[in-house]
């Protein structure tokens, strides 16, 4: 029994079909192989990667059914054996497990920012198609590896307080080169990120006025690596500050929350309290430390501060000193309503109690005046 007897490419194709049908885990368990650490067979049409040694072992069984498939301990999966056999049969074998190069990282960042631009404009796009097209360039990267890199890019953008693709939840165990490339792209290419931010700011009306299913649990936040000191971006990229300055968006978000509260109290059989809701920021302006006075069904006051964004649930936001102090004074009666995805499909989570206990607060500005000169 020798893998060099394997001369039939159709036997390899049958093994590949079985791999796809069973899935990687089941296929490897069936034939008794571990996951490939270095050499993978690559489908030139789809870019999918397959464990080369396991494929050869299974293909041998298809080619020689009387002998059966080869077990993992019969042959090695290195360059001189499996790679040579598969290459001679017309298949492509690539070496994986290498650190991502700058060219690979740059291509992935470009692809990600293109998808982010589409998303900010509410334009349809296919993540799987982007993944496949990117893998046709990267050659040795699997679908899962590309997805993880996209999640890593989300983590960098989140650390910088910038919007990211909602389908790629931030994953922070990332390559330092990736962090540098993302920062370089944003700092040196003024167009893409500014366009994304402008697109997200452009729509200030809610995607819908229905309130069914809009209340969700607060997101679970992964521990972030410290942002490098040299990662300070121009002020125009401060998405939280942009949201705060966008008065029309803030006003629309507050109006939407008033409707949500009226609907909530009516569902709790307290239509009498729904009529007593007071939109203070509309009536008196900012400065009271909260936006809306609403009620619990027990008639206790609920002081609501609304923060609205067209970005995702983890988008940073600006909190004033007055809001912080008021929340600390009122305790559990204070509720921060974080409204997100406002322009597309509004969602809401609620943080109850003092802002200091719920949020990581970072100083942004200082009030400055000249120092007195001592004589």
N, C-alpha and C positions, 0 to 999 in steps of 0.2 A: 504494500500500500504506500504509494508516493504521490504527493500532490502534482508532481511533474507529469503524471499520466493524464491529468485533466487537460483535455484539448477541445472540449465542447463548450463554446460560449453560451449555448442555449441552456446548459445545465446551470450556469451562473445566473442566467436570467430567471430560471425557475426558482432558484434560491432567493433572489431579490424579490420576486413576487410573493413568496411565502413570508419573507421578512415584513413586507408591507401589510400583508393580510393579518399576521399574528401580532405585529407590533414588536418593537425592539426587545422589550423585557421578556416577553413570552418566547420569542425566537431564540434568544441567547440561553434561556433556561432549558428549552427543549433540546438544544444541541450541546449544552454543557460548556459554553464559552463565557468569559468575562467581557466587559466592555473594552473596546480597543483603546489603547492609550496613545498610540502614535500614528498608525497607518489606517486610513479609511478609504473605502471605495466610494468614488463620487459619481453620481449620475449627472452626466454633462447636460442633460435636458432640463432637469428639475433643480439641480444643485444639491439634492439630498445626499447625505452621507450615510454609509453603512459600514458595520464592523467587518473589515476585510477578511480577517482570519476565520470568523464564524461563517461568512458567506462561502469561502472556499471549502470549508469542512462540510457544509450542507450540500454544496454543488457536487462534491465528489460522490455523495450518496445518490444524487439524481443521475449522474453519469455512469455510476457502477452500482446499480441497485443490489446486486448479489453480494457486494462487499459492504455496502452501507456507508453512511457518512463517517468522516474522520473525526476523532475526538481531539480535544485541544492539546493533549500531551503528545500527540503523534508528530506534530510539526511546529515550527516556529512561525511567527507572523512578521518577520522582519523584511528588510529590503531585498535580501538575496533569495527569499522564498516566495511568500505570498505576493509581494509587489510584482516580482518578475512574472509569475504565472498569470496574474490578472492583466498585466500590461501586454503580455504576448497574446492574450485573448481579445485585446482591443478595448479594455476597460481602463479608466483613469484612477490612479491611486494617489492620494494626497497625504501629506504628513501634517498632523494636527498637534495641538497642545503647545504650540509656540506662542509667545507673547505677541499681542497685536502690534503691528507696525504703525508708524505715523500715517502712511498712505491708507491703510485699512481704517484707522480711526477717523481720518478726515472724510473719507467716503461715507462712513456711517453717520457722522455728524451732519454732513450735507443732506443726506437722505432724511434724517430725522427732522431737520429744520424745514424741509419741504413739506413733510406731512403735517408739521405743526402749523405751517402757513395755511394749508388747506383746511385744517380743523378750525382755525381762527376765523375763516371766511364761511364756515358751515358748508364747505364743498365736500362731496363724497370722494373717498379714496379707499383703497384696500391695503391694509397692513400686510396681509399675506403676499400680495403682489409686490409690494415694496421690498419685503423680506427676500422673496425669490430673485428679484432683479438685483438686489445688493449682493446676494450670494453668488450670482453669476460673475461678479467682479472679484469677490473675496476668495473664491475657490475653496479654501480649506476651512471655512467657517460653517457650522451647522445652523439650522433654523433656530434652535434654542439658544445658541451662542449669540446670534444677532439680536434676538429678542432681549437677552440679558443686557447686551450693550446699550440697547435703546432704553432699558430701564435705568441703567447707569447714567445715561444722559439726562433722564428725568430727574435723577437725584441731584446732579450738578445744578440744573436749572432751579430746582426747588431750594437748594442751599443759597442760591443767588437771589431768591425772591422773585423768580420769573415764572411765567406759565409754562406748562409742559403738556405733552400728549396724555390725555386722560386714560387711555387704554394701557399705558406703560407706567405702572406704579413704581415710584422711586426705589431703587435698590442701591445701597450705599457702599457695598464692598467693591470698589471700583479702581481701575488702573489710573495712576496719577497722570500719565500721558493724556488720558481721555479728558480729565479735568482741565488740563492746560489748553488742549485743543478747543474745547467748548468755549472757554473764556477768550481765547484768541479770536475765534470766529465771531463772537458777539461784539468784542471790542473793536475789531478791525473791519468788519463788514456791517456798516451802519444800517443797511437796508432790511435784511430779513427779520431781525427781532423788533425793530421799530415798526415794521409793517404788521407784525403779529399783534403788538400792543395796540396799535391804532385800530386794527380790525376788531379787537375785543372791546375797545372803548366805543366803537361806532354805534352799536345797538344798545339802547337804554330802556327798551320796553320788554316786559316779561314774555317768555316764549309761550306761556299759557296762563290763564287765570284760575284754572282748576286747582284745588288743594288736596286732592286725594293722593295719598302716597308720597307727599313731598317731604314729610318729616322723617329724617334718618338719624342714625346714631352718629356721634362725632367720630371722625376718622381716627384710626390707630396710627400714630406717628412713629416711624422708625428713627432710632437714634442717629443723628446726623454727625458726620465728621466735621470738625471745625473748618470754617471757610478760610482759605489762605488769605493772608494780609494783602497780597497783590491782586486779589480777586475783586477789588472795589471797582464797580462799574459806574459809568456816567449816570448822573441823576435822572436823566430822561428815561432810563430803564427801570426806575423804581416803580414797579407795578402797584404796590400797595398805596404809594402816594398818588399815583394816577387815579386809582379808584376813589380815593378820598377827595380829590379835586373835582371829580366828575359829578357835579351836583345833580344833574338830571338823573344819572344812574342811581345815586343815593336816594333821591326823592321817589323814584319809581319803586325802588326796593322797599322803602318805608310804606308806601301806599299798598303794595302787595301784602306786606305783613299785617297791616290793618285789616285787609280782607281775610287773611288767614286767621287772625284772632277772632274776628266776628264769626267766621265759619266754625272755629273750634268751640266757642262758647255756646253757639246755637246747638251744636252736636252734643254738648254737655248739659243740654236742657236749661241753659241760662241766657235766653234771648234778652232778658232785662239788662244783664251786664254787658251784652254785646253793644247795646245802644249807648253805654256810658264810656266806651273806649275813647281816650283823649289823645289825639295826635299832637303832642306838645311842640315838637320841632316845627311843625307846619303852622301852628298857631302863634308860637312865641319865638321861634328861631332856636338856634343852637345855644347851649350854655347851661341847660338844666342838668346835664349829666346823663340824660337818657332821651329817647325819641318818643316813646309811646307809653302811655299808662293804660294797662289792661288789668285783667283780674283772673284770679283762680276761681274755680266754680264755687269755692267756699267764701267768696267775696274778698279774700285777701288781695292786696295790690300786687301787681306784677309790673316791675319797671323794665321796659324793653329798650335796649340799644341795638340798632340794626346796622349790620355791615354787609354790603352787597358787592358781588363781583360777577363778572361774566366768566371768570376762570374757574378752576376746580376748588375742591373742598380744602386743600392745603395752601391755597394762595394766602400770603401774608396780608395783614391789614393794619391800618393806623388806628391807634387808641390815644385819646387825649388825656392829659393829666386830670382834667375835670371828670371824665368818664371813669377813670381808674379810682379816684378818690370816692366818687359817689357809689361805685360798686362795692368798695370796701366797707362803706358806712351802712349800706342797706342789706348786705349779705345775701341770703338765699332769695330774697325778694327781687334781686337784680338778675335779669336774663339777657345774655348776649345772643341775638339771633344772627347766625351766619348764613346768609343766603348766597348760593353759588349756582353756576351754570344758568344764570338768570335769563339770558337772552335766548337760550335754546330750550332748556327743560328745567325750570327752577326747582331747586332742592334746598332744604333747610336743616341745620342742626342747632341745638340750643345748649349753651353753657350757662349753668346756673351758679350764682355766687360771685365773690370778688374776682376781678380780672387777674389779680396777682396770683391767685391760687390755680387758675386755669390756663394761663398763657405764659409763654416765655417772652418777657418784655425787654426790648433792646432800645437804649437811648438813641435818638436820631438827630436831635437838634439841641442847641443851647441858646438861652437868652443871654445876649452879651451887652455889656456896657463898659465904658472906660474905667480903668482902675483909678482910685484916688492917689495922688502923688503926695507922699509924706514929706514934709519939710524937715 
